[in-house]
């Protein structure tokens, strides 16, 4: 779990450098720009959510323009995870291009690099310290997963995974 602690530290450092101190300030496109990554929507096969490419030493992220905004946001954060964590260890190289992509297999986290990129995305979009603050604000009788998903502008599935990974259990809370 040391690696995941380092991922948490890295995402916290990025957010701090950008003076982001609230969930509504997390803008993955601005973060990509800050990191020097060209991130844009693209027409991709329905089985591909996004991809990360280094071409001529320049990093690019392309994400599926046909997916829901919450999915796009997570995909961009996931691909930024590949950029930050894996740019020097490509999955495969073809004609001087490094390509890392997010597809249906990525969501299961079967590959270590995919798990790491998912962890990076979750930590970037749903920072532990922000979650701790927002949990205190959940109105009585409100579903915490739905409430926090709305605050962080992520899917309920992403929030559920994040909360479980942080050790939170809301069973019996409402």
VEXLOKE-883339 format. One line per 5 residues: number of its first residue (from 1); their letters; for each residue x, y, z of N, C-alpha, C, O. Coordinates in nm, 4 decimals. Each point is the difference from the previous one (the first is absolute). Layout:
<kedos>
NUM	A	X Y Z X Y Z X Y Z X Y Z | ...
</kedos>
This chain:
<kedos>
1	XXXXX	0.0808 -0.1209 0.0000 -0.0808 0.1209 0.0000 0.0849 0.1272 0.0000 -0.0537 0.1106 -0.0058 | 0.1842 -0.1260 0.0122 0.0877 0.1169 -0.0029 -0.0210 0.0768 -0.1293 -0.0044 0.1230 0.0007 | -0.0087 -0.1953 -0.1126 -0.0198 0.0668 -0.1285 -0.1255 0.0856 0.0023 0.0013 0.1129 -0.0491 | -0.1099 -0.1650 0.1056 -0.1242 0.0757 0.0015 0.0104 0.1231 0.0890 -0.0632 0.1021 -0.0269 | 0.1427 -0.1119 0.1326 0.0254 0.1175 0.0845 0.0751 0.1053 -0.0809 -0.0284 0.1193 0.0105
6	XXXXX	0.1239 -0.1639 -0.0908 0.0752 0.0945 -0.0852 -0.0903 0.0637 -0.1042 0.0167 0.1173 -0.0334 | -0.1119 -0.1934 -0.0180 -0.0959 0.0548 -0.0960 -0.0834 0.1080 0.0676 -0.0221 0.1068 -0.0570 | -0.0240 -0.1346 0.1787 -0.0770 0.0999 0.0755 0.0834 0.1266 0.0204 -0.0502 0.1112 -0.0165 | 0.1759 -0.1282 0.0518 0.0889 0.1145 0.0226 0.0211 0.0783 -0.1293 0.0012 0.1231 0.0013 | 0.0151 -0.1938 -0.1120 0.0235 0.0660 -0.1288 -0.1222 0.0808 -0.0426 0.0136 0.1147 -0.0425
11	XXXXX	-0.1317 -0.1730 0.0534 -0.1197 0.0740 -0.0413 -0.0235 0.1193 0.0924 -0.0400 0.1070 -0.0458 | 0.0645 -0.1249 0.1753 -0.0155 0.1110 0.0945 0.0970 0.1121 -0.0356 -0.0353 0.1176 0.0082 | 0.1564 -0.1532 -0.0473 0.1009 0.0988 -0.0392 -0.0452 0.0788 -0.1235 0.0149 0.1221 -0.0048 | -0.0694 -0.1915 -0.0941 -0.0488 0.0662 -0.1219 -0.1128 0.0970 0.0347 -0.0006 0.1143 -0.0458 | -0.0944 -0.1602 0.1266 -0.1123 0.0867 0.0389 0.0498 0.1202 0.0801 -0.0491 0.1114 -0.0181
16	XXXXX	0.1454 -0.1335 0.1054 0.0558 0.1095 0.0802 0.0718 0.1018 -0.0869 -0.0151 0.1206 0.0197 | 0.0935 -0.1688 -0.1163 0.0724 0.0900 -0.0915 -0.0965 0.0893 -0.0765 0.0342 0.1129 -0.0351 | -0.1542 -0.1629 0.0093 -0.1006 0.0761 -0.0733 -0.0961 0.0752 0.0928 -0.0979 0.0592 -0.0453 | 0.1273 -0.0624 0.1755 -0.0841 0.0665 0.1004 -0.1449 -0.0478 -0.0036 -0.0927 0.0780 0.0219 | 0.0745 -0.2050 -0.0494 -0.1335 -0.0595 -0.0004 -0.0283 -0.0484 0.1412 0.0703 -0.0861 0.0528
21	XXXXX	-0.1747 0.1429 0.0078 -0.0302 -0.0384 0.1367 -0.1471 -0.0340 0.0234 -0.0479 -0.0001 0.1134 | -0.0226 -0.0287 -0.2227 -0.1408 -0.0397 0.0096 -0.0356 -0.0866 -0.1210 0.0570 0.0164 -0.1079 | -0.1519 -0.1089 0.1268 -0.0375 -0.0888 -0.1109 -0.0431 0.0731 -0.1275 0.0305 -0.0453 -0.1103 | -0.1007 0.1573 0.1244 -0.0497 0.0695 -0.1192 0.1106 0.0712 -0.0779 -0.0262 0.0538 -0.1076 | 0.1476 -0.0523 0.1589 0.1127 0.0615 -0.0706 0.0809 -0.1008 -0.0808 0.0924 0.0382 -0.0719
26	XXXXX	-0.1259 -0.1656 0.0829 0.0760 -0.1037 -0.0704 -0.0449 -0.0037 -0.1456 -0.1105 -0.0445 -0.0311 | 0.1973 0.0914 -0.0571 -0.0267 0.0044 -0.1436 0.1119 -0.0783 -0.0692 0.1130 0.0476 -0.0107 | -0.1460 -0.1677 -0.0357 0.1042 -0.0868 -0.0556 0.0647 0.0573 -0.1253 0.1168 -0.0279 -0.0271 | -0.1904 0.1073 -0.0496 0.0609 0.0599 -0.1187 0.1026 0.1063 0.0389 0.1036 0.0129 -0.0652 | -0.1316 0.0624 0.1697 0.0977 0.0983 0.0488 0.1207 -0.0696 0.0619 0.1131 0.0465 -0.0136
31	XXXXX	-0.1376 -0.1572 0.0808 0.1109 -0.0771 0.0578 0.0876 -0.0557 -0.1120 0.1227 0.0044 0.0086 | -0.1855 -0.0564 -0.1130 0.0756 -0.0516 -0.1149 0.0848 0.1112 -0.0615 0.1178 -0.0196 -0.0300 | -0.1786 0.1354 0.0120 0.0732 0.1137 -0.0564 0.1193 0.0360 0.0886 0.1101 0.0230 -0.0498 | -0.1324 -0.0184 0.1801 0.1066 0.0302 0.0952 0.1152 -0.1000 -0.0111 0.1168 0.0371 0.0110 | -0.1510 -0.1641 -0.0328 0.1010 -0.1048 -0.0121 0.0624 -0.0062 -0.1400 0.0903 -0.0797 -0.0251
36	XXXXX	-0.1394 0.1645 -0.0649 0.0551 0.0033 -0.1349 -0.0531 -0.1080 -0.0918 0.0657 -0.0378 -0.0970 | -0.1839 -0.0119 0.1273 -0.0621 -0.1058 -0.0795 -0.1137 0.0588 -0.0826 -0.0863 0.0696 0.0534 | 0.0861 -0.0973 -0.1822 -0.1056 0.0445 -0.0909 -0.1155 -0.1002 0.0098 0.0099 -0.1118 -0.0505 | -0.1189 0.1522 0.1156 -0.1157 -0.0883 0.0180 -0.1192 0.0542 -0.0771 -0.0432 0.1132 0.0215 | -0.0096 -0.1958 -0.1121 -0.1132 0.0416 -0.0832 -0.0935 -0.1171 -0.0254 0.0415 -0.1158 0.0033
41	XXXXX	-0.1702 0.1475 -0.0292 -0.0938 -0.1065 -0.0368 0.0317 -0.0520 -0.1397 0.0569 0.0708 -0.0831 | -0.0949 -0.1955 0.0593 0.0241 -0.0605 -0.1307 -0.1086 -0.1034 -0.0283 -0.0664 -0.0493 0.0911 | 0.0501 0.0184 -0.2173 -0.0903 -0.1067 -0.0399 0.0774 -0.1303 0.0134 0.0898 -0.0288 -0.0791 | -0.1257 -0.0494 0.1801 0.0679 -0.1265 0.0263 -0.1002 -0.1139 -0.0075 -0.1204 0.0207 0.0151 | 0.1702 -0.1388 -0.0382 -0.0833 -0.1193 0.0022 -0.0724 -0.0065 0.1340 0.0556 0.0398 0.1024
46	XXXXX	-0.1778 -0.0891 -0.1022 -0.0792 -0.0026 0.1230 0.0644 -0.0828 0.1105 -0.0355 0.0158 0.1168 | 0.1296 -0.1039 -0.1511 0.0668 -0.0812 0.1012 0.1206 0.0711 0.0621 0.0621 -0.0530 0.0921 | -0.0287 0.1721 -0.1416 0.1148 0.0750 0.0516 -0.0476 0.1310 0.0603 -0.0599 0.0836 -0.0676 | 0.0879 -0.0675 0.1965 -0.0384 0.1229 0.0690 0.1018 0.1104 -0.0217 -0.0361 0.1176 -0.0057 | 0.1624 -0.1542 -0.0063 0.1021 0.1005 -0.0182 0.1343 -0.0632 -0.0277 0.0172 -0.1214 0.0110
51	XXXXX	0.0784 0.2064 -0.0474 0.1347 -0.0479 -0.0230 0.1007 0.1090 0.0316 -0.0285 0.1195 -0.0082 | 0.1462 -0.1651 0.0442 0.1123 0.0880 0.0297 0.1101 -0.0351 -0.0980 0.0387 -0.1163 -0.0118 | 0.0120 0.2170 -0.0588 0.1029 -0.0203 -0.1007 0.1132 0.0996 0.0239 -0.0237 0.1172 0.0293 | 0.1457 -0.1655 -0.0422 0.1143 0.0904 -0.0061 0.0520 -0.0114 -0.1418 0.0471 -0.1055 -0.0425 | -0.0563 0.2154 -0.0294 0.0450 0.0028 -0.1390 0.1006 0.1134 -0.0141 -0.0294 0.1154 0.0312
56	XXXXX	0.1481 -0.1502 -0.0785 0.1071 0.0985 -0.0131 0.0220 0.0733 0.1324 0.0179 0.1218 0.0027 | -0.0195 -0.1971 0.1055 0.0238 0.0468 0.1368 -0.1047 0.0983 0.0514 0.0247 0.0716 0.0971 | -0.1407 -0.0677 -0.1611 -0.1098 0.0849 0.0459 -0.1150 -0.0898 0.0462 -0.0393 -0.0917 -0.0722 | -0.0157 0.1173 0.1931 -0.1088 -0.0837 0.0514 -0.1386 0.0474 -0.0472 -0.0299 0.1194 -0.0019 | -0.0522 -0.2165 -0.0356 -0.1357 0.0270 -0.0467 -0.0967 -0.0963 0.0685 0.0305 -0.1175 0.0203
61	XXXXX	-0.1466 0.1698 0.0144 -0.1104 -0.0835 0.0464 -0.1176 0.0269 -0.0922 -0.0330 0.1149 -0.0292 | -0.0292 -0.2218 -0.0156 -0.1234 0.0108 -0.0754 -0.1037 -0.0847 0.0738 0.0263 -0.1133 0.0404 | -0.1447 0.1721 -0.0242 -0.1060 -0.0694 0.0726 -0.1250 -0.0046 -0.0850 -0.0237 0.0875 -0.0832 | -0.0553 -0.1899 0.1050 -0.1168 -0.0273 -0.0823 -0.1063 0.1085 0.0180 -0.0575 0.0159 0.1077 | 0.0331 0.0581 -0.2157 -0.0944 0.1119 0.0041 -0.1450 -0.0449 0.0162 -0.0875 0.0816 0.0291
66	XXXXX	0.0619 -0.2104 -0.0476 -0.1365 -0.0507 0.0077 -0.0376 -0.0551 0.1370 -0.1117 -0.0484 0.0185 | 0.2020 0.0550 0.0764 -0.0306 -0.0509 0.1330 -0.0511 0.1123 0.0899 0.0172 0.1182 -0.0296 | -0.0797 -0.1575 0.1385 -0.0556 0.0958 0.0960 0.1117 0.0858 0.0590 0.1130 -0.0466 0.0150 | -0.1443 0.1721 0.0187 0.1016 0.0902 0.0554 0.0745 -0.0573 0.1216 0.1208 0.0199 0.0134 | -0.1915 -0.0901 0.0740 0.0664 -0.0586 0.1172 0.1003 -0.1072 -0.0418 0.1077 -0.0120 0.0584
71	XXXXX	-0.1439 -0.0644 -0.1586 0.0901 -0.1038 -0.0516 0.1213 0.0648 -0.0663 0.1130 -0.0452 0.0185 | -0.1367 0.1509 -0.0957 0.1103 0.0710 -0.0647 0.0970 0.0550 0.1042 0.1217 -0.0098 -0.0159 | -0.1761 0.0669 0.1215 0.0818 0.0583 0.1067 0.0893 -0.1075 0.0626 0.1193 0.0221 0.0206 | -0.1776 -0.1384 0.0096 0.0795 -0.1073 0.0597 0.1036 -0.0510 -0.0996 0.1136 -0.0290 0.0377 | -0.1519 0.0182 -0.1634 0.0927 -0.0471 -0.1024 0.1201 0.0931 -0.0125 0.1140 -0.0460 -0.0057
76	XXXXX	-0.1390 0.1753 0.0016 0.1104 0.0966 -0.0100 0.0913 -0.0144 0.1215 0.1222 -0.0021 -0.0143 | -0.1807 -0.0080 0.1334 0.0800 -0.0164 0.1217 0.0785 -0.1315 -0.0039 0.1154 -0.0047 0.0427 | -0.1768 -0.1000 -0.0930 0.0656 -0.1304 -0.0142 0.1207 0.0115 -0.0936 0.1087 -0.0489 0.0307 | -0.1295 0.1133 -0.1437 0.1094 0.0160 -0.0961 0.1099 0.0902 0.0561 0.1179 -0.0223 -0.0276 | -0.1551 0.1237 0.1060 0.1008 0.0809 0.0680 0.0805 -0.0874 0.0964 0.1197 0.0213 0.0192
81	XXXXX	-0.1860 -0.1186 0.0403 0.0697 -0.0954 0.0856 0.1072 -0.0745 -0.0770 0.1114 -0.0175 0.0492 | -0.1443 -0.0263 -0.1696 0.1013 -0.0658 -0.0831 0.1146 0.0969 -0.0296 0.1168 -0.0385 0.0046 | -0.1500 0.1633 -0.0347 0.1038 0.0981 -0.0305 0.0926 0.0197 0.1201 0.1221 -0.0058 -0.0146 | -0.1780 0.0285 0.1305 0.0791 0.0281 0.1193 0.0753 -0.1239 0.0488 0.1160 0.0090 0.0401 | -0.1824 -0.1242 -0.0439 0.0577 -0.1205 0.0594 0.0756 -0.0902 -0.0971 0.0933 -0.0697 0.0400
86	XXXXX	-0.1329 0.0706 -0.1675 0.0501 -0.1032 -0.0920 0.0638 0.0510 -0.1280 0.0321 -0.0802 -0.0876 | -0.0130 0.2088 0.0738 0.0482 0.0509 -0.1291 0.1356 -0.0577 -0.0395 0.0347 -0.0017 -0.1181 | 0.0415 -0.0450 0.2153 0.1312 -0.0568 -0.0314 -0.0021 -0.1520 -0.0133 0.1028 -0.0618 -0.0279 | -0.2215 0.0012 0.0482 -0.0123 -0.1453 -0.0122 -0.1231 -0.0336 -0.0838 -0.1033 -0.0379 0.0553 | 0.1122 0.0509 -0.1865 -0.1167 -0.0183 -0.0867 -0.0512 -0.1430 -0.0026 0.0736 -0.0962 0.0216
91	XXXXX	-0.2052 0.0864 -0.0494 -0.0599 -0.1315 -0.0210 0.0467 -0.0582 -0.1322 0.0305 -0.1189 -0.0094 | -0.0252 0.2028 -0.0918 0.0591 -0.0423 -0.1256 0.0431 0.1223 -0.0792 -0.0519 0.1100 0.0184 | 0.1471 -0.1319 -0.1058 0.0548 0.1087 -0.0802 -0.0161 -0.0355 -0.1462 0.0257 -0.1136 -0.0400 | -0.0684 0.2110 -0.0409 -0.0181 -0.0219 -0.1421 0.0420 0.1258 -0.0737 -0.0594 0.1060 0.0198 | 0.1595 -0.1160 -0.1031 0.0454 0.1134 -0.0812 0.0266 0.1249 0.0831 -0.0527 0.1074 -0.0291
96	XXXXX	0.1341 -0.1224 0.1319 0.0397 0.1136 0.0834 -0.1172 0.0645 0.0730 0.0062 0.1174 0.0363 | -0.1119 -0.1933 -0.0149 -0.1142 0.0504 0.0759 -0.0239 -0.0919 0.1189 0.0024 -0.1223 -0.0136 | -0.0250 0.1808 0.1285 -0.0394 -0.0755 0.1177 -0.1502 0.0148 0.0124 -0.0511 0.1120 0.0011 | -0.0197 -0.2218 0.0083 -0.1454 0.0056 0.0070 -0.0494 -0.0782 0.1219 0.0310 -0.1181 0.0154 | -0.1065 0.1833 0.0691 -0.0688 -0.0631 0.1118 -0.1468 0.0350 -0.0173 -0.0332 0.1160 -0.0246
101	XXXXX	-0.0548 -0.2137 0.0370 -0.1410 0.0308 -0.0244 -0.0902 -0.0586 0.1072 0.0354 -0.0966 0.0675 | -0.1518 0.1566 -0.0535 -0.1000 -0.0444 0.0973 -0.1177 -0.0583 -0.0761 -0.0633 0.0675 -0.0811 | 0.0351 -0.1948 0.1090 -0.1144 -0.0649 -0.0621 -0.0772 -0.0747 0.1071 0.0193 0.0255 0.1189 | -0.1055 -0.1162 -0.1583 -0.0820 -0.0719 0.0973 0.0842 -0.0809 0.0977 -0.0375 -0.0134 0.1164 | 0.1517 -0.0415 -0.1616 0.0872 -0.0758 0.0889 0.0588 0.0890 0.1085 0.0258 -0.0464 0.1111
106	XXXXX	-0.0046 0.1730 -0.1420 0.0595 0.0925 0.0965 -0.0894 0.0177 0.1211 0.0496 0.0156 0.1116 | -0.1797 -0.0175 -0.1315 -0.0910 0.0257 0.1107 0.0012 -0.1141 0.1005 -0.0362 0.0201 0.1159 | 0.0772 -0.1399 -0.1581 0.0074 -0.1101 0.0938 0.1289 0.0052 0.0794 0.0123 -0.0685 0.1015 | 0.0838 0.1478 -0.1451 0.1258 0.0143 0.0712 0.0833 -0.1264 -0.0009 0.0734 -0.0253 0.0955 | -0.0823 -0.0549 -0.2008 0.0712 -0.1265 -0.0034 0.1508 0.0183 -0.0112 0.0748 -0.0768 0.0605
111	XXXXX	-0.0296 0.1719 -0.1327 0.1426 0.0229 -0.0131 0.0465 0.0964 0.1085 -0.0716 0.0937 0.0351 | 0.1918 -0.1168 0.0180 0.0521 0.0861 0.1059 0.0032 0.1460 -0.0430 -0.0393 0.0878 0.0768 | 0.0853 -0.0607 -0.1981 0.0056 0.1395 -0.0473 -0.1396 0.0609 -0.0088 -0.0173 0.1193 0.0247 | -0.0808 -0.1995 -0.0592 -0.1374 0.0493 -0.0064 -0.0531 0.0281 0.1401 -0.0692 0.0995 0.0218 | 0.1014 -0.1868 0.0728 -0.0405 0.0240 0.1386 0.0625 0.1293 0.0521 -0.0657 0.0796 0.0671
116	XXXXX	0.1922 -0.0604 -0.0988 0.0691 0.1210 0.0445 -0.0615 0.1241 -0.0631 -0.0199 0.1008 0.0678 | -0.0102 -0.1073 -0.1970 -0.0615 0.1148 -0.0679 -0.1395 0.0267 0.0557 -0.0396 0.1156 0.0152 | -0.0351 -0.2216 0.0155 -0.1321 0.0177 0.0619 0.0132 0.0617 0.1389 -0.0791 0.0864 0.0378 | 0.1783 -0.1304 0.0372 0.0239 0.0553 0.1331 0.0379 0.1475 -0.0091 -0.0454 0.0815 0.0803 | 0.1279 -0.0482 -0.1773 0.0388 0.1396 -0.0218 -0.1235 0.0839 -0.0325 -0.0193 0.1077 0.0565
121	XXXXX	-0.0638 -0.1574 -0.1476 -0.1203 0.0734 -0.0399 -0.0924 0.0215 0.1194 -0.0508 0.1102 0.0208 | 0.0293 -0.2154 0.0572 -0.0876 0.0109 0.1167 0.0548 0.0996 0.1011 -0.0744 0.0803 0.0562 | 0.2037 -0.0864 -0.0340 0.0632 0.0903 0.0958 -0.0005 0.1447 -0.0490 -0.0155 0.0925 0.0798 | 0.0322 -0.0730 -0.2089 -0.0004 0.1348 -0.0566 -0.1398 0.0610 0.0023 -0.0168 0.1173 0.0334 | -0.0831 -0.1973 -0.0690 -0.1369 0.0503 -0.0094 -0.0737 0.0012 0.1337 -0.0916 0.0796 0.0209
126	XXXXX	0.1320 -0.1678 0.0682 -0.0678 -0.0142 0.1295 0.1051 -0.0061 0.1105 0.0143 -0.1033 0.0654 | 0.0590 0.2118 -0.0437 0.1071 -0.0022 0.0997 -0.0519 -0.0355 0.1390 -0.1056 0.0466 0.0428 | 0.1815 -0.1289 0.0253 -0.0390 -0.0479 0.1331 -0.0360 0.1161 0.0930 -0.1022 -0.0045 0.0684 | 0.1850 0.1071 -0.0660 -0.0237 0.1128 0.0909 -0.1307 0.0725 -0.0333 -0.0697 0.0463 0.0903 | 0.0362 -0.0363 -0.2188 -0.1254 0.0642 -0.0404 -0.1195 -0.0880 0.0387 -0.1033 0.0501 0.0444
131	XXXXX	0.1190 -0.1818 -0.0618 -0.1077 -0.0921 0.0366 -0.0274 0.0093 0.1495 -0.1155 0.0038 0.0425 | 0.2220 -0.0001 0.0368 -0.0170 0.0105 0.1451 -0.0794 0.1246 0.0377 -0.0835 -0.0047 0.0903 | 0.1088 0.1157 -0.1584 -0.0733 0.1244 0.0269 -0.1449 -0.0093 -0.0458 -0.0906 0.0436 0.0710 | 0.0683 -0.0999 -0.1889 -0.1350 -0.0067 -0.0560 -0.0892 -0.0988 0.0752 -0.1213 0.0197 0.0073 | 0.1795 -0.1244 0.0482 -0.0788 -0.0966 0.0766 -0.0700 0.0694 0.1161 -0.1129 -0.0345 0.0350
136	XXXXX	0.1797 0.1311 0.0236 -0.0570 0.0747 0.1130 -0.1220 0.0823 -0.0411 -0.0805 0.0386 0.0847 | 0.0672 -0.0120 -0.2137 -0.1076 0.0856 -0.0505 -0.1209 -0.0769 -0.0534 -0.0979 0.0611 -0.0427 | 0.1037 -0.1937 0.0448 -0.1094 -0.0802 -0.0556 -0.1251 0.0213 0.0843 0.0005 -0.0274 0.1201 | -0.1075 0.0760 -0.1819 -0.1253 0.0204 0.0748 -0.0577 -0.1329 0.0496 0.0109 -0.1028 -0.0669 | -0.0715 0.1070 0.1834 -0.0633 -0.1197 0.0569 -0.1025 -0.0556 -0.0985 -0.0732 0.0754 -0.0641
141	XXXXX	0.0690 -0.2053 0.0530 -0.0974 -0.0660 -0.0866 0.0383 -0.0014 -0.1467 -0.0772 -0.0471 -0.0836 | 0.1943 0.0977 0.0513 0.0462 0.0064 -0.1391 0.0917 -0.1185 -0.0293 0.0819 -0.0382 0.0836 | -0.0959 -0.0187 -0.2013 0.0889 -0.1079 -0.0421 0.1402 0.0596 -0.0168 0.0194 0.0866 -0.0853 | 0.0781 -0.1309 0.1644 0.1333 0.0604 -0.0056 0.0710 -0.0191 -0.1336 0.0746 0.0876 -0.0438 | -0.0972 -0.2002 -0.0204 0.0652 -0.0254 -0.1296 -0.0528 0.0989 -0.1040 0.0781 0.0602 -0.0737
146	XXXXX	-0.2078 -0.0438 0.0679 -0.0595 0.0931 -0.0966 0.0419 0.1438 0.0321 0.0363 0.0761 -0.0897 | -0.0414 -0.0398 0.2175 0.0385 0.1354 0.0403 0.1452 0.0297 -0.0400 0.0280 0.1019 -0.0632 | 0.0633 -0.1914 0.1004 0.1418 0.0236 -0.0294 0.0297 -0.0073 -0.1499 0.0847 0.0740 -0.0499 | -0.1530 -0.1615 -0.0213 0.0168 -0.0075 -0.1463 -0.0365 0.1318 -0.0642 0.0674 0.0456 -0.0924 | -0.1746 0.0162 0.1413 -0.0439 0.1287 -0.0526 0.1017 0.1097 0.0335 0.0329 0.0823 -0.0853
151	XXXXX	0.0157 -0.0814 0.2071 0.0978 0.1021 0.0410 0.1279 -0.0096 -0.0830 0.0545 0.1018 -0.0426 | -0.0066 -0.2244 0.0196 0.1262 -0.0202 -0.0705 -0.0176 -0.0151 -0.1520 0.0983 -0.0100 -0.0735 | -0.2232 0.0083 0.0276 -0.0309 -0.0134 -0.1430 0.0632 -0.1255 -0.0602 0.0645 0.0039 -0.1048 | -0.0856 -0.1156 0.1756 0.0468 -0.1297 -0.0472 -0.1174 -0.0973 0.0057 -0.1041 0.0306 0.0582 | 0.1214 -0.1462 -0.1180 -0.1068 -0.0994 0.0027 -0.0136 -0.0590 0.1410 0.0936 0.0035 0.0799
156	XXXXX	-0.2113 -0.0571 -0.0520 -0.0201 -0.0643 0.1300 0.0911 -0.1225 0.0123 0.0458 -0.0327 0.1095 | -0.0200 -0.0342 -0.2207 0.0894 -0.1157 0.0024 0.1412 0.0430 0.0403 0.0630 -0.0648 0.0835 | -0.0134 0.1735 -0.1422 0.1342 0.0486 0.0338 0.0066 0.0402 0.1471 0.0968 -0.0311 0.0694 | -0.1996 0.1000 -0.0229 -0.0012 0.0426 0.1400 -0.0073 -0.1193 0.0935 0.0684 -0.0031 0.1024 | -0.1504 -0.0945 -0.1365 -0.0115 -0.1194 0.0829 0.1342 -0.0713 0.0126 0.0403 -0.0380 0.1100
161	XXXXX	0.0293 0.0196 -0.2228 0.1328 -0.0621 0.0031 0.0960 0.0813 0.0860 0.0727 -0.0554 0.0825 | -0.0728 0.1863 -0.1022 0.0921 0.0861 0.0741 -0.0253 -0.0094 0.1507 0.0934 -0.0158 0.0786 | -0.2186 0.0254 -0.0403 -0.0322 -0.0074 0.1429 0.0374 -0.1360 0.0584 0.0523 -0.0075 0.1112 | -0.0788 -0.0992 -0.1852 0.0383 -0.1336 0.0474 0.1516 -0.0109 0.0153 0.0491 -0.0559 0.0981 | 0.0246 0.1094 -0.1954 0.1459 -0.0056 0.0056 0.0560 0.0841 0.1143 0.1086 -0.0283 0.0507
166	XXXXX	-0.1819 0.1306 -0.0105 0.0431 0.0829 0.1128 -0.0474 -0.0569 0.1346 0.0342 0.0520 0.1062 | -0.1130 -0.1593 -0.1129 -0.0438 -0.0661 0.1220 -0.1301 0.0514 0.0578 -0.0326 -0.0298 0.1149 | -0.0424 0.1067 -0.1925 -0.1288 0.0509 0.0482 -0.1094 -0.1011 -0.0278 -0.0021 -0.0642 -0.1050 | -0.0885 0.0509 0.2003 -0.1167 -0.0847 -0.0171 -0.1208 0.0797 0.0476 -0.0049 0.0445 0.1147 | -0.0909 -0.0271 -0.2026 -0.1176 0.0786 0.0335 -0.1235 -0.0855 0.0232 -0.1107 0.0530 0.0098
171	XXXX	0.1277 -0.1835 -0.0010 -0.1150 -0.0871 0.0228 -0.0653 0.0347 0.1323 0.0676 0.0150 0.1018 | -0.1953 -0.0026 -0.1037 -0.0751 0.0304 0.1206 0.0048 0.1455 0.0403 -0.0503 0.0362 0.1064 | 0.1100 0.0484 -0.1892 0.0120 0.1414 0.0345 -0.1295 0.0763 -0.0206 -0.0242 0.1006 0.0667 | -0.0600 -0.1477 -0.1591 -0.1257 0.0729 -0.0270 -0.1160 -0.0947 -0.0105 -0.1131 0.0431 -0.0223
</kedos>
